[in-house]
Structure formats: structure tokens, C-alpha cells
Amino acid sequence: MQDVFKKIQDYALEEIMGDRFGKYAKEIIQDRAIPDVRDGLKPVQRRILYAMYKANNTHEKGYIKCAATVGDVLGKYHPHGDTSVYDAMIRMSQWWKQNHILIDVHGNNGSMDGDSAAAYRYTEARLSKISNELLKDLEKETVTWAPNFDDRFLEPTVLPAKFPNLLVNGASGISAGYATNIPPHNLGEIIDAAIKRIDSPNCHLDSILDIVKGPDFPTGGIVEGKEGIIEAFKTGRGKVMVRSKVEFKKTSGKEQIIINEIPFEVNKASLVNKMDGIRIDKKLDGISEVRDESDREGLRIAIDLKSGANKETILNYLYKNTELQIAYNYNMVAIVNRRPLTLGILDLLDAYITHQKEVIVKRSTFDLASYKKEFHIIEGLIKALSILDDVIRTIRKSKNKIDAEENLVKEYAFTMEQARAIVVLQLYKLTNTDVLELETKLEQLKQFIQALESILGDPEKLKDVMKYELKKIKKEYGIARRTEIKDEITEIKIDTKDLITKENVIVIVTNDGYLKRVSLKSFTSASEETALKAGDYVLDKYETSTLDNLILFTSLGNYIYLPVHLIPELKWKELGKHISNIVTLKDGEKIINSLLLTKSLNNIIIFTKKGLVKRIETKLLNATRSKKAMLVMKLKEGDEVIDVRQEKEKAAIISNNGYYLVFKSDLIPLTGLKSGGVKGISLKEDYAVSGLTIDDKTEYLNIFTSNKTAKRIKTGDLVELTRAKKGVRIIKNTKTVNYRVLKCLSSLTKDVFGLKTDSDIKEIKNSEIPIMDIVSNGSVITKEDIIDVFKYPEMFKAKEEKVIIPATGDQDNIQEITIDDFLDDFKLS
């Protein structure tokens, strides 16, 4: 037992985890996720190709079930799960993933829409023809071999690879601390670049750039950004933009955007759904339908446009907001001598050329040995045929095969290899014709041997062989470039107004912060009032267009820039959406006022509860974002905004204790958005309840008190002072009843007000509120306590009833006037 405990050792957890993770990282970097620089293959890909090659599952043979290949690879070379093997196998068969497929799959091998392949029990496969160029000469000891996972078989650590597969087909993968992203390139261009590098080992990058224009994706498209390509070729890292190839067409009078090629590795179905989602969500007006019309003849996505839509703007929006255009980042990491390195294109070509030199040298050495051995044997056979009778006599008198071989060596100076070949020689080979064939063969072998010795002895001959083989592959497998290269990245400029279809609409803003946008059709067809939450009322109404912008001011000194087209579109009879669904507000923050941001809009004046005022230019309210409330006035602790008004000649502030102060608006300095206000009225144990702006067109100030009374004051009766004064009384201070101003609103004769009480909202015409002097306390207008008072927007005033009366008593001169005007005239008379 003590011996057992002696074997237990203490380790720190950090030490164990570091050691284990280090081994794991080394494994997945070297033997799983990163391709080898020489053949461009990951271990699982190499094992699949080798297993199929070993099983004679080549391009000239019939298809074999993928299940058989997966099982063979799992059982002999790659014990990491059938999914990893089959997925790698399928990827090597998908034309939209690589320029030259390495495996020819018969059956469903997935699609550009992201559809997965059929299960391996249903599909069949064989090596493609070009795969033979990766595997050729494998049996000639051209590469290093290593034992498989259970030491039962040997597997190649790299393939001979007759073309630079890493650059031609590209690679992608993620391991521990490393990732690789190498795009496919054109086979012909890469081979020409390799030949250039063979001829001029010290050539500059510019020479290669003249040959290799950039990536060449199997899905085509347009690559923009020559600087990114140069940087990638130089350092192994760079960024280019890949955009779809499109064209504008007009079919049956309808404008269409036709997409024929999409960026590399973009899921076509997801792209179509994203574009259609933009149409459905109305993020972009002008698209009527998006269809995938792809078939066996090729890819085709059709986008039908609405009449009058700006096709260039719509296309630019789709480029910017979908995968119709993507950024592709080069990260050319490959395994070099068992180490991951980031390589430029010159390094990649040099590594491949070095590998090819080794392969050709080893192949030539192997072939030379084979030819020399065959040459030696044929020499023996020719010699034997020249003394055939003696050879036969010697063999006949020998005891057995081994004795015959030894006798031939002893009596005629044959080597043991020649003696073995003579002993097994068949009798029909002893004719004169066969002697001539042997002599011809000997001459051929002599030439082969001389050629191989020349290759091995002369580096220039070695280069010639390499170039010849590369040219041969280019001639047989080369294809035209699919991807167009543009030097400059096209800047996408979008005027957001161009994305919006102009439409005249009605915008509703309610006191509780509900908003909606209503089409004129829905509004004009409505017979009832708009839907409102119980106790809520319409704060503002605007007849505007979807190209305009609305500004909402909040009680905490913020403003919200809201383009009209972003306001939820609803029917007239539907309840609006609360502002919190569009912009996040703080607890207790509510909408105070709104203004339509037009070119004719004056400066605005902000009034606070503590009697401060601020004047700003409306142009400062223009913003580029509408998802966040922005500061319009810095408030002191405990203060809040009570009113925001367009600037007029004068400003007026009314306090709760019944004071008013009227002063020139230009006494308020113009300031920026983040500043605080200046003192508007001097308050002591009091607070402001209303802030107004008035001019000569303003007829009345309406005062509503907490004692259910109200009155109208003519603006001409108001006393004008300067800013920061205590002000003048606007209601009478009595000892018996404590009157407090609840709200003050400016008005015209025909205005209509809403009185919000505990139970309901009562409508009252301005003509029903008496005109009184400044010090009076008003007349009772309701029996219930007034909670709030508001003025109906012009559209929602009660319908005016008209009467027909004779003008100045003349029965022949009849005119129509409203009842209110008639009553006012009657009172005055």
C-alpha cells in the first residue's frame, strides 16, 4: 500500500491545465484545423483522398457509397467521428466552395441555400480527375509516411500535389489561437505565378501582381480594393470588399434588379430572406417583391421595384445592409515545418516550389533506381540469349532453382538479379523477335537513365520538368477567371430621404406618450374619433409627409429626433404605440410637447418649473440618430421642463401662486444644447405652471384655477416687464379662498378646450369662458375638480354650426357666419 502512495504526486492545477491545453492546442493546430502549405490540405482531407485512392475509387471508375469511404477513413486513419469525415468530404465536392472540386459526389451534396447533404448511406462518390494530380507518384516514395493512429498502416504526411492547391482552392479553419482564411485563386494565374517564381526566384511582388490579379471565387462576384490585395499578398493579411454582380432590367413595364452572382460563402436563402424582410418591415420603400429564380442554368435573384422607386438608392441600401456586399479578410496561415505561420503569396509560392523540387528529386531517384535495375536485368537477358544453349545446359544439370541461379553466377559472371530473371524466363521469350524488343527496350532505358541523371544533376533541368508539368496541368484544367477585380472600393452614399416614399400622413401625439402615423385614406374614411387610452388626450396633431421629422421634448430636459417614416403606421381607429417602444426613457420621464421640424420653424424657448428659460436655434435639433433621447437643456436638481414653445415676440411665465411675467423673447440669450437655462421669473415658495410665447395675433390668455374657475384675459391688458422679475398678479389674492393657477394657455376666439376631471374629459368652447380683468378669479366652469386642461388641436375642434343672417340689416345681402361669431357680435352690440 505504501508503494502505491509513493506513486501519487502533487501538481498545481495551473500546471496540469497548461500542459494539457498545450498538447490539445498543438494537436488541433498541426493535425486538424490548419492546412499544410505544401498540398493545401488538412489531415482529414488528405486522409479521405488517400483512402479513396487506395481503394481505387478514382475518376475513371464507378461511384462507391460514401458510407464505405467514411467507414474506411474512420477505421484506418481518422478516428474523430463520422460527421467530421463526411462534412469534409462533402465540402470538397461543392463547386460553390472551391474552384476545382476534389471529390465527385453523385446525389444530394447540399446547396448554396445552406441545405445539408443527404446522409452518407444515400450518396455515392469518387475522386475527381484533378485529384489524381494531387496523388500521382505517391507510390514512388515522393513523400514522408507515418504510422496511422494504431500503427497498423502507413499514411502520407503530405501529398505530392502537382499544382498549388492551397492558393487555388483556398482554405478556412479555426484552431486554438490561430485561424486561417485563404480565398480561392485562379489556377491558370497561380501556375503562371509559380513558373515566374521558378524562373526568377528573387522577383518582386509587383511581378506576381501583374499575373495574379486577386482572388477568384467560384461564385464570381466583384472584388474591390487593390490596396487590400497588395497588402494581403505582401503580409498575409488584408481586406477586400466582395459585392454581387447585378444588372437593371425592365420587364413588362416593371423595373427589376437582377442578381446573377453573390459573394463567396454567402447563404443565398438567407440573403433572399433578409432582403424580403427589409421589404416586409418597410425599412426600405420601393421594393414590391423579392424572388429566388435560380435553376440548373445558374443563380438568379429578381427584385421587383415599385413605380418611381430610385433603383440606385435601393441597390446601395441593400449593399450596405445585407450580404449583397461583404468584407473578406485575408488571413493566410498555413503549417510550415510543423509550425503555423502567416505567409504572403511569395512565401506560399516558394514553399510550394520547394516541395515540388523535393517530390521531383525523390521521384526521379526512385525512377532512376527502377530503370537501372531493369536495365541491368535486360542486359543479363540479352547476354543469356547470346549463349542460350550453354545457359540451358547449365540450368538442366542444376539440382533446383537456387542451384541454377548460383551456377549461372559462377559459370557466366551473371549477377544474382540477372540469374533470377534468367531462371524464371518463359520459353516463348527465346525467339529472335523478343531479342530485338529487349535491345530496343535497353536503348530506351538508357535514354531514361540519362534524362533522370540529367534532372538530378542539373538544377535548370529540374526547373524545366517542374514548369512542364505545371503548364500541362494549366492546359488541361485551367478555366477563365470568374471574379472581376476593381482597384478602388466604391463608396456607398445613401441619402435616407431617397429611401423613403413620400406620402402625406396624419401624425398623432398624445399626452400619455402614444404616437401613430395614419394614412390620409384611413383618416378621411374614419367616421369616429381616434382611439385613445382612457384619460388620455391628443397633445398634437400634424398633417405632414413621411419625409419630415418630429421633435419630442421630455420633462427631464431631453429631446427625441424622430423621422415621421419611423413612427408606427396604424389605422385611425387603432391605439398608437407608446414612445418607450421606440426610445428608452427614464423613470418618470414623459412627453411635454412636440414640434414638426420644418425649415420655417422659429427658434424654440424652453420653460422649467423653477422659472428658468432657454432659447435655442432649431437647426441644432437636427440629428442622425433616432434611437436615443438627447440632451436639450441641463436641469438643476428637482427641476423639470413644463413647456416648449416656438419663439414669438414675447414670452410669458405664469406661476402657481398667481403671478405672471411677460418680457421680450430676445432677452433670453441663444445657447447650445448642453447648457442650462437663465432665470425667467423670480419665484419664492412658488413654481411655474405654464410657459407661453405670444405676439399680436394672440388674442387671449386663458387662466384655469384649482378652484374650478377659469377666465380669459386680453393679451393687450398684460403688462410687459423685463426678465427675472417677480411679475404681476394674474388672479386676485383673497383671504377666504386660496386660488392657485392650475394652467394657462394662449388662445383665439374659436379655440376649444378639454377639461380633464376625475371621471371624464369635458369639452368647453372658448366663447363659454368669460373675458375678465387681470385681478379677477374667474367664473366656475365645472362642478368637478380639474386635473388637467388642454387645447384641442385645430383638426379636433367641434364642428362649427353656421347661421345665415343679413349683413347690416340688408335682406338682399346674405352672409354665413358661425354661431360663436354671431354671439360675440351680439354681446358687443
C-alpha positions, 0 to 999 in steps of 0.5 A, a space after each residue: 500500500 505504501 508503494 502505491 502512495 509513493 506513486 501519487 504526486 502533487 501538481 498545481 492545477 495551473 500546471 496540469 491545465 497548461 500542459 494539457 491545453 498545450 498538447 490539445 492546442 498543438 494537436 488541433 493546430 498541426 493535425 486538424 484545423 490548419 492546412 499544410 502549405 505544401 498540398 493545401 490540405 488538412 489531415 482529414 482531407 488528405 486522409 479521405 483522398 488517400 483512402 479513396 485512392 487506395 481503394 481505387 475509387 478514382 475518376 475513371 471508375 464507378 461511384 462507391 457509397 460514401 458510407 464505405 469511404 467514411 467507414 474506411 477513413 474512420 477505421 484506418 486513419 481518422 478516428 474523430 467521428 463520422 460527421 467530421 469525415 463526411 462534412 469534409 468530404 462533402 465540402 470538397 465536392 461543392 463547386 460553390 466552395 472551391 474552384 476545382 472540386 476534389 471529390 465527385 459526389 453523385 446525389 444530394 451534396 447540399 446547396 448554396 441555400 445552406 441545405 445539408 447533404 443527404 446522409 452518407 448511406 444515400 450518396 455515392 462518390 469518387 475522386 475527381 480527375 484533378 485529384 489524381 494530380 494531387 496523388 500521382 507518384 505517391 507510390 514512388 516514395 515522393 513523400 514522408 509516411 507515418 504510422 496511422 493512429 494504431 500503427 497498423 498502416 502507413 499514411 502520407 504526411 503530405 501529398 505530392 500535389 502537382 499544382 498549388 492547391 492551397 492558393 487555388 482552392 483556398 482554405 478556412 479553419 479555426 484552431 486554438 489561437 490561430 485561424 486561417 482564411 485563404 480565398 480561392 485563386 485562379 489556377 491558370 494565374 497561380 501556375 503562371 505565378 509559380 513558373 515566374 517564381 521558378 524562373 526568377 526566384 528573387 522577383 518582386 511582388 509587383 511581378 506576381 501582381 501583374 499575373 495574379 490579379 486577386 482572388 477568384 471565387 467560384 461564385 464570381 462576384 466583384 472584388 474591390 480594393 487593390 490596396 487590400 490585395 497588395 497588402 494581403 499578398 505582401 503580409 498575409 493579411 488584408 481586406 477586400 470588399 466582395 459585392 454581387 454582380 447585378 444588372 437593371 432590367 425592365 420587364 413588362 413595364 416593371 423595373 427589376 434588379 437582377 442578381 446573377 452572382 453573390 459573394 463567396 460563402 454567402 447563404 443565398 436563402 438567407 440573403 433572399 430572406 433578409 432582403 424580403 424582410 427589409 421589404 416586409 418591415 418597410 425599412 426600405 420603400 420601393 421594393 414590391 417583391 423579392 424572388 429566388 429564380 435560380 435553376 440548373 442554368 445558374 443563380 438568379 435573384 429578381 427584385 421587383 421595384 415599385 413605380 418611381 422607386 430610385 433603383 440606385 438608392 435601393 441597390 446601395 441600401 441593400 449593399 450596405 445592409 445585407 450580404 449583397 456586399 461583404 468584407 473578406 479578410 485575408 488571413 493566410 496561415 498555413 503549417 510550415 515545418 510543423 509550425 503555423 505561420 502567416 505567409 504572403 503569396 511569395 512565401 506560399 509560392 516558394 514553399 510550394 516550389 520547394 516541395 515540388 523540387 523535393 517530390 521531383 528529386 525523390 521521384 526521379 531517384 526512385 525512377 532512376 533506381 527502377 530503370 537501372 535495375 531493369 536495365 541491368 536485368 535486360 542486359 543479363 537477358 540479352 547476354 543469356 540469349 547470346 549463349 542460350 544453349 550453354 545457359 540451358 545446359 547449365 540450368 538442366 544439370 542444376 539440382 533446383 532453382 537456387 542451384 541454377 541461379 548460383 551456377 549461372 553466377 559462377 559459370 557466366 559472371 551473371 549477377 544474382 538479379 540477372 540469374 533470377 530473371 534468367 531462371 524464371 524466363 518463359 520459353 516463348 521469350 527465346 525467339 529472335 523477335 523478343 531479342 530485338 524488343 529487349 535491345 530496343 527496350 535497353 536503348 530506351 532505358 538508357 535514354 531514361 537513365 540519362 534524362 533522370 541523371 540529367 534532372 538530378 544533376 542539373 538544377 535548370 533541368 529540374 526547373 524545366 520538368 517542374 514548369 512542364 508539368 505545371 503548364 500541362 496541368 494549366 492546359 488541361 484544367 485551367 478555366 477563365 477567371 470568374 471574379 472581376 477585380 476593381 482597384 478602388 472600393 466604391 463608396 456607398 452614399 445613401 441619402 435616407 430621404 431617397 429611401 423613403 416614399 413620400 406620402 402625406 400622413 396624419 401624425 398623432 401625439 398624445 399626452 400619455 406618450 402614444 404616437 401613430 402615423 395614419 394614412 390620409 385614406 384611413 383618416 378621411 374614411 374614419 367616421 369616429 374619433 381616434 382611439 385613445 387610452 382612457 384619460 388620455 388626450 391628443 397633445 398634437 396633431 400634424 398633417 405632414 409627409 413621411 419625409 419630415 421629422 418630429 421633435 419630442 421634448 421630455 420633462 427631464 430636459 431631453 429631446 427625441 429626433 424622430 423621422 415621421 417614416 419611423 413612427 408606427 403606421 396604424 389605422 385611425 381607429 387603432 391605439 398608437 404605440 407608446 414612445 418607450 417602444 421606440 426610445 428608452 426613457 427614464 423613470 418618470 420621464 414623459 412627453 411635454 410637447 412636440 414640434 414638426 421640424 420644418 425649415 420655417 420653424 422659429 427658434 424654440 424657448 424652453 420653460 422649467 418649473 423653477 422659472 428658468 428659460 432657454 432659447 435655442 436655434 432649431 437647426 441644432 435639433 437636427 440629428 442622425 440618430 433616432 434611437 436615443 433621447 438627447 440632451 436639450 437643456 441641463 436641469 438643476 436638481 428637482 427641476 423639470 421642463 413644463 413647456 416648449 414653445 416656438 419663439 414669438 415676440 414675447 414670452 410669458 411665465 405664469 406661476 402657481 401662486 398667481 403671478 405672471 411675467 411677460 418680457 421680450 423673447 430676445 432677452 433670453 440669450 441663444 445657447 447650445 444644447 448642453 447648457 442650462 437655462 437663465 432665470 425667467 421669473 423670480 419665484 419664492 415658495 412658488 413654481 411655474 405652471 405654464 410657459 407661453 410665447 405670444 405676439 399680436 395675433 394672440 388674442 387671449 390668455 386663458 387662466 384655469 384655477 384649482 378652484 374650478 374657475 377659469 377666465 380669459 384675459 386680453 393679451 393687450 391688458 398684460 403688462 410687459 416687464 423685463 426678465 427675472 422679475 417677480 411679475 404681476 398678479 394674474 388672479 386676485 389674492 383673497 383671504 377666504 379662498 386660496 386660488 392657485 393657477 392650475 394652467 394657462 394657455 394662449 388662445 383665439 376666439 374659436 379655440 376649444 378646450 378639454 377639461 380633464 376631471 376625475 371621471 371624464 374629459 369635458 369639452 368647453 368652447 372658448 366663447 363659454 369662458 368669460 373675458 375678465 380683468 387681470 385681478 379677477 378669479 374667474 367664473 366656475 366652469 365645472 362642478 368637478 375638480 380639474 386635473 388637467 386642461 388642454 387645447 384641442 388641436 385645430 383638426 379636433 375642434 367641434 364642428 362649427 354650426 353656421 347661421 345665415 343672417 343679413 349683413 347690416 340689416 340688408 335682406 338682399 345681402 346674405 352672409 354665413 357666419 358661425 354661431 360663436 361669431 354671431 354671439 360675440 357680435 351680439 354681446 358687443 352690440 
